[in-house]
């Protein structure tokens, strides 16, 4: 019996350019397991040097058109940590609302447009729409709802402009935000109904013990701030990130390989967040957990799909709460940064796809001298390869379609490849 090979030159229904290379020999041993990202590096960490502290969030939001809000929030917090800026409660709540708007639109796109066709028997959402028009239209409404909230709070649906160091240049009015309450309530009811549909799909399983990593707070469901924790006992402050997470370059990919120092690879993303922040889930999100059939102790990467549904409902509940209670009576001015001394700061947030790190050093004029950015897919890339290795022997033994199952696994992580390419493979010359 000859070996089984998977060579997917261009993975479909993910953001960016990546390939899958897997080989299982006749004895069931995995000889090769690669998630090879060949998208050209962006070199953000290099060209940020020399740019001023108040430009960083604008520039880094351009890393990605799907998750610009996450990069913007992380860069802002890293700069504010460097300069010791304490933001107001109004700013904190509006930034949370921005982050949850991104979760609503990004997760809706991932679950219903990128993933659902795999389990409903279609090659893409266009062919799926003929038989599941209502589901596709619902997903479009959900994505639009997230974009519309982001536009009102951030000034623009993609690459927001009103969030700045220390606050906002313009805050939304009560009249602008209040109409979303009815839309969010309708969306919650529809999403809980859709959760039953997703829960009824036939997901592959990987029974493997993994380390889940996310940020956590005892007081709220963490998206923009919190401690770095894991399912294996990791618990440190965000500024100590580089003391516990290592990163190395690999030959086959323009994305680096992340591990917990002294241990192994780990998984970030919606499943990690829901698992590690289960006590902060809203009442609606707990209903979604039951409706979608998610076991909260799951470490199976395929359950990221279920966890995204839970987080959509969590985001809706949180958005309703913020819109009802945020103080908009006074348009607060951004807190100013006082430059004059070299400084450094770092921040961790949760992009829709998982843990996002930004770290910067500034000179006495406020110019960047060093930048360090690690997006979710860079955190997940090595773990994804481990899971391809864990998945493959069982699929081959059962006579399944290994290529298709490997692609489904990659889409369960919903990689954002363009975010992750901050390394270049340099080959020796003469």
C-alpha positions as CSV (number, residue, x, y, z in Angstrom):
1,X,0.0,0.0,0.0
2,X,1.5,3.3,-1.1
3,X,1.5,6.5,1.0
4,X,-1.4,8.9,0.9
5,X,-0.5,12.5,0.0
6,X,-2.4,15.8,0.3
7,X,-1.2,18.7,-1.7
8,X,-3.6,21.6,-1.7
9,X,-1.8,24.4,-3.5
10,X,-4.3,27.1,-2.5
11,X,-6.8,26.6,0.3
12,X,-10.2,28.0,-0.6
13,X,-12.6,29.9,1.6
14,X,-10.0,31.4,3.9
15,X,-8.4,34.8,3.9
16,X,-5.0,34.9,2.2
17,X,-2.8,32.5,0.4
18,X,-1.9,29.2,2.0
19,X,-1.3,25.5,1.2
20,X,-1.6,22.1,2.9
21,X,1.0,19.4,2.5
22,X,0.4,16.1,4.3
23,X,1.8,12.7,3.7
24,X,0.8,9.5,5.6
25,X,2.8,6.3,4.8
26,X,1.3,2.8,4.4
27,X,1.8,2.1,8.1
28,X,-0.3,5.1,9.1
29,X,2.7,7.2,10.2
30,X,2.5,10.9,9.3
31,X,5.7,11.8,7.4
32,X,4.8,15.4,6.6
33,X,2.3,17.8,8.1
34,X,2.5,21.4,6.9
35,X,0.3,24.5,6.7
36,X,2.5,26.4,4.3
37,X,1.7,30.1,4.1
38,X,3.2,31.6,1.0
39,X,1.6,35.0,1.1
40,X,4.3,37.7,0.7
41,X,5.4,39.3,4.0
42,X,4.0,42.7,4.8
43,X,7.1,44.0,6.8
44,X,4.9,46.1,9.0
45,X,7.3,45.7,11.9
46,X,10.1,47.2,9.8
47,X,8.3,50.2,8.2
48,X,6.7,51.2,11.5
49,X,10.2,52.3,12.7
50,X,10.4,56.0,12.7
51,X,6.7,56.6,12.6
52,X,5.2,58.6,15.5
53,X,3.2,57.0,18.3
54,X,-0.1,58.5,17.2
55,X,0.2,57.0,13.7
56,X,0.7,53.4,14.8
57,X,-3.0,52.4,15.2
58,X,-3.9,53.9,11.8
59,X,-1.1,52.0,10.0
60,X,-1.6,48.7,11.7
61,X,-5.3,48.7,11.1
62,X,-4.4,48.3,7.4
63,X,-2.8,44.9,8.1
64,X,-6.2,43.4,7.4
65,X,-9.6,44.5,6.0
66,X,-11.5,41.9,8.0
67,X,-10.1,42.6,11.5
68,X,-8.8,46.2,11.4
69,X,-10.6,47.0,14.6
70,X,-8.7,44.4,16.5
71,X,-5.3,45.7,15.3
72,X,-6.4,49.2,16.0
73,X,-7.5,48.5,19.6
74,X,-4.3,46.5,20.3
75,X,-2.0,49.2,18.9
76,X,-3.9,51.9,20.9
77,X,-3.6,50.0,24.1
78,X,0.1,49.3,23.6
79,X,0.8,53.0,23.0
80,X,-1.3,53.9,26.0
81,X,0.5,51.4,28.2
82,X,3.8,52.8,27.0
83,X,2.9,56.4,28.0
84,X,0.9,55.5,31.1
85,X,-2.4,56.8,29.7
86,X,-5.5,55.9,31.7
87,X,-8.6,55.9,29.4
88,X,-12.0,56.8,30.6
89,X,-14.9,54.4,31.2
90,X,-16.7,55.9,28.3
91,X,-13.7,55.1,26.0
92,X,-13.4,51.6,27.4
93,X,-17.1,50.8,26.8
94,X,-17.1,52.2,23.3
95,X,-14.0,50.3,22.4
96,X,-15.7,47.1,23.7
97,X,-18.7,47.9,21.5
98,X,-16.4,48.3,18.5
99,X,-14.7,45.0,19.2
100,X,-18.1,43.2,19.6
101,X,-19.3,44.7,16.3
102,X,-16.2,43.1,14.7
103,X,-17.0,39.7,16.3
104,X,-20.6,39.8,14.9
105,X,-19.6,40.5,11.3
106,X,-16.5,38.3,11.2
107,X,-18.0,35.3,12.9
108,X,-21.1,35.5,10.8
109,X,-19.0,35.5,7.6
110,X,-16.9,32.6,8.9
111,X,-19.7,30.3,10.1
112,X,-22.3,30.7,7.4
113,X,-20.2,31.6,4.3
114,X,-16.8,29.9,4.8
115,X,-17.6,26.9,6.9
116,X,-21.3,25.9,6.5
117,X,-20.9,24.8,2.8
118,X,-18.4,22.1,4.0
119,X,-21.1,20.5,6.1
120,X,-24.2,21.1,4.0
121,X,-22.6,19.5,0.8
122,X,-21.8,22.5,-1.3
123,X,-18.6,23.9,-2.9
124,X,-19.3,27.4,-1.7
125,X,-21.9,29.8,-0.5
126,X,-23.2,30.7,-4.0
127,X,-24.3,27.2,-4.7
128,X,-25.5,26.8,-1.2
129,X,-27.8,29.8,-1.6
130,X,-30.1,28.1,-4.0
131,X,-31.3,25.6,-1.4
132,X,-30.6,27.7,1.8
133,X,-31.5,31.2,0.7
134,X,-32.9,32.2,4.1
135,X,-29.8,31.1,5.9
136,X,-27.6,33.0,3.5
137,X,-29.7,36.2,3.7
138,X,-29.7,35.9,7.5
139,X,-25.9,35.8,7.5
140,X,-25.8,38.9,5.3
141,X,-28.0,40.8,7.7
142,X,-25.8,39.7,10.6
143,X,-22.7,40.9,8.9
144,X,-24.3,44.2,7.9
145,X,-25.4,44.7,11.5
146,X,-21.9,44.3,12.8
147,X,-20.5,46.7,10.1
148,X,-23.2,49.3,10.8
149,X,-22.5,49.4,14.5
150,X,-18.8,49.6,13.7
151,X,-19.4,52.5,11.4
152,X,-21.4,54.5,13.9
153,X,-18.9,54.0,16.7
154,X,-15.7,54.1,14.7
155,X,-16.6,56.5,11.9
156,X,-16.2,54.0,9.2
157,X,-17.1,50.3,8.8
158,X,-13.7,49.3,7.5
159,X,-10.5,50.9,8.9
160,X,-12.3,53.0,11.6
161,X,-11.0,56.6,12.0
162,X,-12.5,58.0,15.2
163,X,-10.6,55.9,17.8
164,X,-7.3,57.6,18.7
165,X,-4.7,57.4,21.5
166,X,-6.5,58.3,24.7
167,X,-10.1,58.2,23.4
168,X,-12.2,59.2,20.4
169,X,-12.2,62.2,18.2
170,X,-16.0,61.8,18.0
171,X,-18.4,59.8,20.1
172,X,-21.8,58.5,18.8
173,X,-25.0,60.1,20.0
174,X,-27.7,58.3,21.9
175,X,-29.9,58.8,18.8
176,X,-27.4,57.1,16.6
177,X,-27.0,54.0,18.8
178,X,-30.4,53.4,20.3
179,X,-32.0,52.1,17.0
180,X,-29.6,49.2,17.1
181,X,-31.3,47.8,20.2
182,X,-34.3,46.4,18.2
183,X,-32.0,45.1,15.5
184,X,-29.8,43.3,18.0
185,X,-32.8,41.8,19.8
186,X,-34.1,40.4,16.5
187,X,-30.6,39.2,15.6
188,X,-30.3,37.3,18.9
189,X,-33.5,35.4,18.4
190,X,-32.6,34.5,14.8
191,X,-29.1,33.5,15.9
192,X,-30.4,31.2,18.6
193,X,-32.6,29.5,16.0
194,X,-29.6,29.2,13.6
195,X,-27.5,27.7,16.4
196,X,-29.8,24.6,16.3
197,X,-29.0,24.3,12.6
198,X,-25.2,24.5,13.1
199,X,-25.5,22.2,16.1
200,X,-27.1,19.6,13.9
201,X,-24.2,19.4,11.5
202,X,-21.9,16.4,11.4
203,X,-18.5,17.7,12.7
204,X,-15.4,15.6,12.5
205,X,-13.7,15.2,15.9
206,X,-10.1,15.2,17.1
207,X,-9.7,13.6,20.5
208,X,-6.4,15.2,21.5
209,X,-5.3,17.2,24.6
210,X,-4.4,20.7,23.7
211,X,-3.4,23.9,25.5
212,X,-6.0,26.7,25.0
213,X,-4.7,30.2,25.5
214,X,-6.7,33.5,25.7
215,X,-6.9,36.6,27.8
216,X,-9.2,36.6,30.9
217,X,-10.7,38.9,33.4
218,X,-12.8,38.0,36.5
219,X,-15.1,41.0,35.8
220,X,-16.0,40.7,32.1
221,X,-15.8,38.6,28.9
222,X,-12.3,39.7,27.8
223,X,-11.9,41.1,24.3
224,X,-9.7,44.3,24.7
225,X,-7.9,43.7,28.0
226,X,-7.1,41.0,30.5
227,X,-4.5,38.6,31.9
228,X,-2.9,35.9,29.6
229,X,-4.2,32.5,30.8
230,X,-4.3,29.0,29.6
231,X,-6.0,25.7,30.2
232,X,-2.7,24.4,31.6
233,X,-2.2,27.0,34.3
234,X,-0.6,29.9,32.5
235,X,-1.5,33.2,34.2
236,X,0.6,36.3,33.6
237,X,0.1,40.0,32.8
238,X,0.1,41.1,29.2
239,X,3.4,42.9,29.5
240,X,5.0,39.5,30.4
241,X,3.8,37.9,27.1
242,X,7.4,37.6,25.7
243,X,8.5,35.9,28.9
244,X,6.2,33.0,28.2
245,X,5.6,32.8,24.5
246,X,8.4,31.8,22.1
247,X,8.4,32.3,18.3
248,X,10.7,30.8,15.7
249,X,10.9,30.9,11.9
250,X,10.3,27.8,9.8
251,X,11.5,27.0,6.3
252,X,8.2,26.1,4.7
253,X,6.1,29.1,5.7
254,X,6.2,32.9,6.0
255,X,4.4,32.6,9.3
256,X,6.4,31.9,12.4
257,X,5.8,29.0,14.9
258,X,4.6,29.9,18.4
259,X,4.9,27.8,21.5
260,X,4.5,28.2,25.2
261,X,8.0,28.5,26.6
262,X,9.1,25.1,27.9
263,X,6.0,23.4,26.6
264,X,4.4,22.9,23.2
265,X,2.1,24.5,20.6
266,X,-1.3,25.9,21.7
267,X,-4.6,27.0,20.2
268,X,-6.1,30.5,20.4
269,X,-9.5,31.6,19.1
270,X,-13.2,31.4,19.9
271,X,-13.1,27.9,21.5
272,X,-10.2,29.0,23.8
273,X,-12.1,32.1,24.8
274,X,-15.4,30.4,25.5
275,X,-13.7,27.7,27.4
276,X,-11.5,29.9,29.6
277,X,-14.1,32.6,30.1
278,X,-17.1,30.4,30.6
279,X,-18.1,32.0,33.8
280,X,-18.4,35.4,32.1
281,X,-20.8,34.1,29.4
282,X,-24.1,36.0,29.2
283,X,-27.5,34.2,29.7
284,X,-28.1,34.3,26.0
285,X,-24.6,32.8,25.2
286,X,-25.3,30.0,27.6
287,X,-28.5,29.2,25.7
288,X,-26.4,29.2,22.5
289,X,-23.9,26.7,24.1
290,X,-26.8,24.3,24.6
291,X,-28.4,25.0,21.2
292,X,-25.2,24.5,19.2
293,X,-24.2,21.4,21.3
294,X,-20.9,22.7,22.5
295,X,-19.1,20.9,25.4
296,X,-17.4,23.6,27.4
297,X,-14.4,21.3,28.2
298,X,-13.8,20.6,24.5
299,X,-10.3,21.1,23.1
300,X,-11.3,19.9,19.6
301,X,-10.4,22.6,17.0
302,X,-13.5,21.7,14.9
303,X,-15.5,23.1,17.8
304,X,-14.3,26.5,17.0
305,X,-17.2,26.6,14.6
306,X,-19.7,26.1,17.5
307,X,-17.9,28.5,19.7
308,X,-18.2,31.2,17.0
309,X,-22.0,30.9,17.2
310,X,-21.8,31.3,21.0
311,X,-19.7,34.4,20.7
312,X,-22.1,36.0,18.2
313,X,-24.8,35.7,20.9
314,X,-22.4,36.9,23.6
315,X,-21.4,39.9,21.4
316,X,-25.1,40.7,20.8
317,X,-25.9,40.6,24.6
318,X,-22.8,42.7,25.4
319,X,-23.6,45.3,22.7
320,X,-27.2,45.7,24.0
321,X,-25.8,46.2,27.5
322,X,-23.3,48.8,26.4
323,X,-25.7,50.7,24.3
324,X,-28.2,50.9,27.1
325,X,-25.7,52.0,29.8
326,X,-22.8,53.8,28.2
327,X,-22.7,57.5,29.3
328,X,-22.9,59.6,26.1
329,X,-24.0,62.9,27.8
330,X,-20.5,64.4,27.6
331,X,-18.2,64.0,24.7
332,X,-14.9,63.5,26.5
333,X,-11.7,64.7,25.0
334,X,-8.9,62.2,24.3
335,X,-6.2,61.9,27.1
336,X,-3.0,63.4,25.8
337,X,0.3,61.6,25.8
338,X,3.3,63.4,27.3
339,X,6.4,62.5,25.3
340,X,10.0,63.4,26.1
341,X,11.5,60.1,27.5
342,X,12.1,56.7,25.8
343,X,9.4,54.2,26.7
344,X,7.9,50.9,25.7
345,X,4.5,49.2,26.0
346,X,2.7,46.1,25.0
347,X,-0.9,44.9,24.8
348,X,-2.9,41.8,24.2
349,X,-6.5,41.7,22.8
350,X,-8.7,39.1,21.3
351,X,-9.3,39.5,17.6
352,X,-12.2,37.4,16.3
353,X,-9.7,34.7,15.3
354,X,-7.8,34.8,18.6
355,X,-5.0,36.3,20.7
356,X,-3.3,39.4,19.2
357,X,-0.1,40.9,20.5
358,X,1.4,44.3,19.8
359,X,4.6,45.6,21.4
360,X,6.4,48.9,20.8
361,X,9.4,50.9,21.9
362,X,9.6,54.7,21.4
363,X,12.4,57.2,21.5
364,X,12.2,60.5,23.3
365,X,10.5,62.2,20.3
366,X,7.7,59.6,20.3
367,X,9.0,57.7,17.2
368,X,8.9,53.9,17.0
369,X,12.3,52.2,17.4
370,X,11.0,48.7,17.6
371,X,7.7,46.9,16.7
372,X,6.6,43.4,17.5
373,X,3.3,42.1,16.2
374,X,1.9,38.5,16.6
375,X,-1.6,37.9,15.1
376,X,-3.9,34.9,15.9
377,X,-2.9,32.8,12.8
378,X,0.8,33.2,13.7
379,X,-0.1,31.8,17.2
380,X,-2.2,29.0,15.7
381,X,-0.1,27.9,12.7
382,X,2.1,25.3,14.5
383,X,-0.9,24.0,16.4
384,X,-2.8,23.6,13.2
385,X,0.0,21.5,11.8
386,X,-0.1,19.3,14.9
387,X,-3.8,18.8,14.4
388,X,-3.4,17.9,10.8
389,X,-1.0,15.3,12.0
390,X,-3.5,14.0,14.6
391,X,-6.4,14.0,12.1
392,X,-4.8,12.2,9.2
393,X,-4.2,8.6,10.2
394,X,-7.8,8.1,11.3
395,X,-9.2,9.5,8.1
396,X,-6.9,7.3,6.0
397,X,-7.7,4.2,8.0
398,X,-11.4,4.9,7.6
399,X,-11.0,5.4,3.8
400,X,-12.2,9.0,4.0
401,X,-11.3,12.0,1.8
402,X,-8.2,13.2,3.5
403,X,-7.9,16.3,1.3
404,X,-11.4,17.5,2.1
405,X,-11.0,16.7,5.8
406,X,-7.7,18.7,6.0
407,X,-9.3,21.6,4.3
408,X,-12.3,21.5,6.7
409,X,-9.8,21.6,9.6
410,X,-8.0,24.6,8.3
411,X,-11.3,26.4,7.8
412,X,-12.4,25.6,11.4
413,X,-9.5,27.8,12.5
414,X,-10.6,30.5,10.1
415,X,-7.1,31.6,9.5
416,X,-6.4,35.3,8.6
417,X,-3.3,34.7,6.6
418,X,-2.5,38.2,5.5
419,X,-2.3,39.2,9.2
420,X,0.2,36.5,10.0
421,X,3.0,37.0,7.5
422,X,5.6,39.0,9.4
423,X,8.5,36.8,8.5
424,X,10.5,36.2,5.3
425,X,12.4,33.0,4.4
426,X,15.9,34.0,3.3
427,X,17.7,31.4,1.3
428,X,21.5,31.4,1.2
429,X,23.3,32.7,-1.9
430,X,26.8,32.8,-3.2
